[in-house]
């Protein structure tokens, strides 16, 4: 096969191929002729390590100082951009030679096994250290509050982990692979979408994204945020929309035009499912069924009434007046925004089951025929007083989880939840309570006030206070 024109590891220090142009197609300078290379040698008082011998004409892409993005080279003056070096187009070997990483059973091993453990300043060359204004790498403020002890992977460890003691000892967590999931879903679960690992590489206005390792036409320093990318690793082909700096607008990218960073159109997973269902790809079971008698939690895509009439949009002017007249409140919709629910059957009031308005001169609204969910395989879930079997979906469909109708009654810290009724909150938010969980003993995790943090419950910590519950997202079907 000869020399591989690809890298086996994230940094690609082993690469000895003959590529001698940068990602932007600038010719590489011979290493021994570059004044920048000579200054770097003098500063470090030693020659940087190369995997092969240097010569006067050696201008091949290499990574002698362990830059986090992989092989690179010094380039000829590119004009106004002032770029002195750039990464090279050296992809991971799995993309170029998919069979070289497979064993005799044809089970491929991840080529990122030796990927970067963490991105620290020590991984960045002296040259870059003096030229770049490094932003604070600790932007994950939301991970440091008292509720955030969840398993995460802020770097390139093998899998999610967490600290287990005050002296910073840590251990890996047992997070299984998603069943039957071969490709990352092309949607986001959270508002900022930092977890998004899909393959959209176009902006909202149709501009193609610039590879993250490229410095043209937009010069940037996002490569120093490599630990905040959700990918196993990164190579020169990676130009997918991401959000490494927790931009409030969601995933974004630099474009192949010199117009700076632009936002991408990455839908929420529940939005993508709705679009798919409207086109005919409707699934059986949740979320297309109701888990409670009155179906307060229903957020499926049925748009017909029991008599076959088509529902009209909830946010139409006429129907909003009707809804106000009937209930005096339009904020009992999931996420408090009627327009999100289009013309799907819902139960924003305390009717017997989901319903909708219809365009008929004789009647104002009708019930919808939403079936009860079938009995799911019973699983065991831990209560604060032991274990119990259940057949409800113990998961949330949206970020807020206002639709959650399960029976988890312990906080994320395994603290027993106190009854809502003891604090008068159940009566205050009665329009958001499913009928089958009302009562004095109702202490299940809920999101009555549509908090962006998700379902919570009241726990006893010297004095009662709200504490988040660990309600996972539901598996998202039929959206790729």
C-alpha positions in Angstrom: 0.0 0.0 0.0 3.0 2.3 0.5 2.9 5.4 2.8 -0.5 6.2 4.1 -1.8 9.6 3.1 -3.9 9.8 6.3 -3.5 10.0 10.1 -4.1 7.3 12.6 -4.4 9.6 15.7 -5.9 13.0 16.4 -2.5 14.8 16.3 -1.1 12.7 13.4 2.4 12.8 14.7 3.0 9.5 12.9 2.2 10.9 9.5 5.0 10.5 7.0 3.1 11.1 3.7 4.1 13.5 0.9 1.3 16.1 1.1 2.8 19.5 0.8 -0.1 21.9 0.5 -2.3 23.3 3.3 -6.1 22.9 3.5 -6.4 26.2 1.5 -4.0 24.9 -1.1 -1.1 27.1 -0.2 2.3 25.5 -1.0 4.2 24.4 2.0 7.6 26.0 2.7 10.6 23.7 3.2 11.0 23.4 7.0 14.7 24.4 7.1 14.0 27.5 5.0 11.3 28.9 7.2 12.4 31.8 9.5 9.5 30.9 11.8 10.8 27.3 12.1 14.3 28.5 12.9 12.9 30.9 15.6 10.9 28.1 17.1 14.1 25.9 17.3 16.0 28.7 19.0 13.2 29.4 21.5 13.0 25.7 22.5 16.8 25.2 22.3 16.2 21.9 20.6 15.0 20.7 17.2 11.4 19.7 17.2 10.8 16.0 16.8 10.1 14.8 13.2 9.1 11.3 12.3 11.5 11.4 9.4 14.8 13.1 8.4 14.8 16.7 7.3 16.4 17.9 4.1 16.7 21.2 2.3 13.7 20.4 0.1 11.6 18.7 2.8 8.3 20.6 2.7 5.9 17.8 3.6 3.1 18.3 6.2 4.1 17.2 9.7 3.2 17.9 13.3 6.6 18.3 15.1 5.1 20.3 18.0 1.9 18.4 18.6 -0.6 20.9 17.4 -4.1 19.6 18.4 -5.5 19.6 14.8 -2.9 17.4 13.2 -0.2 17.8 10.5 0.5 21.3 9.3 3.1 23.4 7.6 4.5 26.9 7.2 3.1 28.5 4.0 4.1 31.2 1.7 2.8 34.7 2.3 -0.9 34.6 1.6 -1.4 38.3 1.3 -3.7 40.3 3.5 -4.7 37.4 5.7 -1.3 37.3 7.3 -1.4 33.5 7.8 2.0 32.0 8.5 1.0 28.4 8.9 -2.0 26.2 8.3 -3.2 22.7 8.9 -3.0 20.3 5.9 -5.6 18.1 4.3 -4.8 14.9 6.1 -8.0 13.0 6.9 -8.4 10.1 9.3 -7.4 6.7 7.8 -10.9 5.3 8.4 -12.2 7.7 5.7 -9.5 6.8 3.2 -8.8 3.1 4.0 -11.9 1.8 5.9 -10.5 -1.8 6.1 -7.1 -1.2 7.7 -8.6 -0.8 11.2 -10.6 -4.0 11.1 -9.8 -7.3 12.8 -10.2 -10.8 11.5 -13.9 -10.8 12.5 -14.4 -7.6 10.4 -15.2 -5.7 13.6 -13.7 -2.2 13.1 -11.9 -0.6 16.0 -12.2 3.2 16.4 -9.2 4.9 14.8 -9.5 7.6 17.4 -8.5 5.2 20.2 -5.4 7.2 20.8 -7.1 10.5 20.4 -6.2 13.6 22.5 -6.9 13.1 26.2 -7.3 16.8 26.9 -6.5 20.1 25.3 -4.2 22.1 27.6 -1.8 25.0 26.9 1.1 22.6 27.0 -0.2 21.1 23.7 0.1 24.4 21.9 3.4 25.6 20.3 5.4 28.5 21.7 4.8 30.2 18.4 1.0 30.1 18.8 1.2 30.9 22.5 2.6 34.3 21.9 0.4 35.2 18.9 -3.0 34.1 19.9 -5.2 35.6 22.6 -6.5 32.5 24.3 -10.0 32.7 25.6 -10.9 31.1 28.9 -11.3 27.3 28.2 -13.6 27.0 31.2 -16.8 28.2 29.5 -18.9 25.3 30.9 -20.4 27.3 33.7 -23.6 25.2 33.6 -21.5 22.1 34.5 -20.3 23.5 37.8 -23.4 24.2 39.7 -24.6 22.0 42.5 -27.0 20.1 40.3 -24.5 19.3 37.6 -22.7 16.1 38.6 -23.8 14.2 35.5 -21.3 12.1 33.5 -19.8 14.1 30.7 -16.7 14.0 28.5 -15.2 17.5 28.4 -12.2 16.5 26.3 -11.2 13.4 24.4 -11.3 10.6 27.0 -12.5 7.2 25.9 -16.0 7.8 27.2 -18.0 9.9 29.7 -16.6 10.2 33.2 -17.0 12.2 36.4 -15.1 13.2 39.6 -15.7 10.9 42.5 -13.9 12.7 45.3 -12.8 16.1 46.4 -9.2 15.4 45.6 -10.1 15.2 41.9 -10.1 11.4 41.5 -12.3 10.3 38.6 -13.8 7.2 37.1 -15.5 6.3 33.8 -19.3 6.0 33.7 -21.2 3.2 32.2 -23.0 4.9 29.3 -24.2 2.3 26.7 -24.3 3.0 23.0 -27.7 4.0 21.7 -29.5 0.9 20.2 -29.5 0.6 16.4 -27.8 4.0 16.1 -25.2 4.1 13.4 -25.1 7.8 12.6 -25.6 10.8 14.9 -29.1 12.2 14.7 -29.2 15.4 12.6 -31.0 17.4 15.3 -30.3 18.9 18.7 -31.7 18.1 22.1 -30.8 21.3 23.9 -31.2 25.0 23.0 -27.5 25.6 22.5 -27.0 22.3 20.8 -23.4 21.7 22.0 -24.2 18.0 21.9 -25.0 18.2 18.1 -22.8 15.8 16.2 -24.7 15.6 12.9 -23.4 16.3 9.4 -25.1 19.5 8.4 -22.4 21.7 6.8 -24.5 24.5 5.4 -25.6 27.7 7.1 -29.2 29.0 7.3 -28.6 31.2 4.2 -27.2 28.3 2.2 -23.4 29.0 2.5 -21.1 26.0 2.7 -19.1 25.7 5.9 -15.3 26.2 6.0 -13.4 23.3 7.5 -12.6 24.0 11.2 -8.9 23.3 10.7 -8.7 25.8 7.9 -7.6 29.4 8.4 -9.0 30.8 5.1 -11.0 32.7 4.2 -11.8 33.2 7.9 -8.9 33.2 10.4 -9.9 32.0 13.8 -8.7 30.2 17.0 -11.6 27.7 17.5 -9.1 24.8 17.2 -8.1 25.7 20.7 -11.6 24.7 21.7 -11.2 21.2 20.3 -12.2 19.7 23.7 -15.6 21.2 23.4 -16.5 19.5 20.1 -18.7 16.4 20.5 -16.8 14.5 17.9 -14.4 11.5 18.6 -11.7 13.5 16.7 -11.3 16.1 13.9 -9.5 16.0 10.6 -9.2 18.3 7.6 -12.5 17.3 6.1 -14.6 18.2 9.2 -16.7 21.2 8.2 -19.9 20.4 10.1 -22.0 22.9 12.1 -20.9 22.9 15.8 -21.2 25.1 18.8 -17.9 24.8 20.7 -18.3 28.2 22.5 -21.9 27.7 23.7 -23.3 30.3 21.4 -26.9 31.0 22.5 -28.1 30.8 18.9 -27.1 27.2 18.5 -24.6 25.4 16.2 -22.8 27.6 13.7 -19.7 27.6 11.4 -17.4 29.8 9.4 -18.2 29.8 5.7 -16.2 29.5 2.5 -16.8 33.2 2.0 -15.1 35.9 4.1 -18.2 36.8 6.1 -17.3 35.5 9.5 -19.4 33.0 11.5 -22.9 32.2 10.5 -25.7 30.2 12.2 -26.9 26.9 11.0 -30.5 25.7 10.9 -30.4 22.7 13.3 -33.9 21.8 14.4 -34.8 20.3 17.8 -35.3 16.6 17.6 -39.0 16.9 18.5 -39.4 19.4 15.6 -37.7 17.1 13.2 -39.9 14.2 14.3 -43.0 16.4 13.8 -41.8 17.3 10.2 -41.2 13.6 9.5 -44.6 12.6 11.0 -46.5 15.2 9.0 -44.9 13.8 5.8 -46.2 10.3 6.7 -43.5 8.7 8.8 -45.5 8.3 12.0 -44.5 5.8 14.6 -46.6 3.5 16.7 -46.5 4.1 20.5 -45.2 7.2 22.3 -45.4 10.0 21.4 -48.3 9.2 19.2 -50.4 7.9 22.2 -51.4 9.1 25.6 -50.0 7.8 28.8 -52.8 9.3 31.0 -56.5 9.4 30.7 -56.8 13.1 29.8 -53.6 13.1 27.7 -52.2 16.4 29.1 -48.8 15.1 28.2 -49.7 14.3 24.5 -47.4 16.0 22.0 -47.9 13.8 19.0 -49.0 14.8 15.5 -52.7 13.8 15.2 -54.5 16.6 13.3 -57.9 15.0 12.8 -60.9 14.8 15.2 -63.0 11.8 15.9 -65.3 12.7 13.1 -62.5 13.2 10.6 -62.6 17.0 10.7 -59.2 18.8 10.2 -57.9 20.8 13.1 -57.1 24.5 12.7 -54.0 26.1 14.1 -54.0 27.0 17.8 -52.3 30.4 17.2 -54.9 31.7 14.7 -56.4 35.0 15.9 -60.0 33.7 16.1 -59.2 30.5 17.9 -57.0 32.3 20.5 -60.0 34.4 21.4 -62.0 31.3 21.7 -59.4 29.7 23.9 -59.2 32.7 26.2 -62.9 32.8 26.5 -63.1 29.1 27.4 -60.1 28.9 29.8 -58.8 32.4 30.5 -55.3 31.2 29.8 -53.3 30.3 26.7 -50.1 29.4 28.6 -51.1 25.9 29.5 -49.5 24.7 26.3 -46.2 22.8 26.4 -43.5 25.5 26.3 -46.2 28.3 26.6 -46.2 28.9 22.9 -49.4 27.8 21.0 -47.8 28.4 17.6 -45.3 25.5 18.1 -48.2 23.1 18.3 -49.5 24.1 14.9 -52.9 22.3 14.4 -52.1 19.1 16.4 -54.5 17.7 18.9 -53.7 18.9 22.4 -55.3 19.3 25.8 -54.3 22.7 27.2 -57.4 22.7 29.4 -58.8 20.1 31.7 -61.0 18.4 29.0 -61.4 14.6 29.1 -58.8 14.0 26.5 -56.9 15.9 23.6 -59.0 18.0 21.4 -58.8 20.8 18.8 -60.7 23.7 17.3 -62.4 23.0 13.9 -63.5 25.3 11.0 -67.2 24.5 11.2 -70.1 26.9 11.6 -72.0 24.4 13.8 -69.4 23.3 16.3 -66.4 25.0 17.8 -64.2 22.1 18.8 -64.1 18.3 18.9 -62.2 15.5 20.7 -59.4 13.7 18.9 -59.1 9.9 18.8 -55.7 9.5 20.6 -55.2 5.9 21.8 -53.8 5.0 25.2 -50.2 3.8 24.9 -49.7 0.1 24.9 -48.1 -1.6 27.8 -44.4 -1.2 27.4 -42.0 -4.0 28.6 -41.9 -3.6 32.3 -38.7 -2.2 33.7 -37.5 -1.6 37.3 -37.0 2.0 38.5 -35.7 3.0 41.9 -38.0 4.8 44.3 -36.7 6.3 47.5 -38.3 3.4 49.3 -37.2 0.6 47.0 -37.8 -0.7 43.5 -41.0 -0.8 41.5 -42.1 -2.0 38.1 -43.8 0.3 35.7 -44.9 0.5 32.1 -44.8 4.3 31.6 -42.2 6.1 29.5 -39.7 7.4 32.1 -38.3 10.0 29.7 -38.9 13.4 28.4 -39.4 14.5 24.8 -38.5 18.2 25.0 -35.8 20.1 26.8 -38.2 21.4 29.4 -39.9 18.1 29.9 -43.3 19.7 30.7 -44.9 16.8 29.0 -43.2 14.2 31.4 -45.9 12.1 33.0 -43.8 9.4 34.6 -43.6 8.4 38.3 -40.0 9.2 39.2 -40.1 10.6 42.7 -36.5 11.1 43.7 -34.1 13.9 42.7 -31.0 13.5 40.7 -29.2 13.2 44.1 -31.5 10.3 45.2 -33.4 12.5 47.6 -37.0 11.6 48.2 -39.5 14.1 46.8 -42.1 15.7 49.0 -45.8 16.0 48.0 -46.5 19.0 45.9 -49.8 19.5 47.7 -48.0 20.2 51.0 -46.9 23.6 49.5 -50.0 24.5 47.6 -48.3 24.2 44.2 -50.6 21.5 42.9 -53.7 23.7 43.1 -51.8 26.6 41.6 -50.7 24.6 38.5 -53.7 22.3 38.3 -54.2 22.9 34.6 -50.8 21.3 34.0 -51.4 18.2 36.2 -52.5 14.9 34.5 -55.7 13.6 36.2 -54.2 10.3 37.2 -51.5 11.8 39.4 -53.6 14.4 41.3 -54.1 13.9 45.0 -52.5 14.6 48.3 -49.7 12.1 47.8 -48.6 13.2 44.3 -44.8 13.7 44.6 -43.6 12.9 41.1 -41.1 15.0 39.3 -42.8 17.6 37.2 -42.1 20.9 35.5 -45.2 23.0 36.5 -43.6 26.3 35.9 -42.0 25.5 32.5 -38.4 25.9 33.8 -35.8 25.5 31.1 -33.9 23.2 33.4 -36.5 20.4 33.2 -38.6 18.4 35.7 -37.9 18.9 39.4 -39.4 18.1 42.8 -39.3 19.6 46.3 -36.8 18.0 48.7 -36.0 18.6 52.3 -32.6 20.3 52.7 -32.9 22.0 56.1 -35.7 23.9 54.4 -37.7 22.7 51.4 -36.3 23.6 48.0 -36.6 22.6 44.4 -34.1 20.0 43.1 -33.7 18.8 39.5 -34.7 15.2 38.6 -32.6 13.0 36.3 -35.1 12.5 33.5 -33.4 11.3 30.3 -34.5 12.2 26.8 -36.7 9.6 25.0 -35.2 7.8 22.0 -36.1 9.8 18.9 -37.5 7.6 16.1 -37.6 8.1 12.3 -35.7 11.3 12.0 -32.7 10.5 9.9 
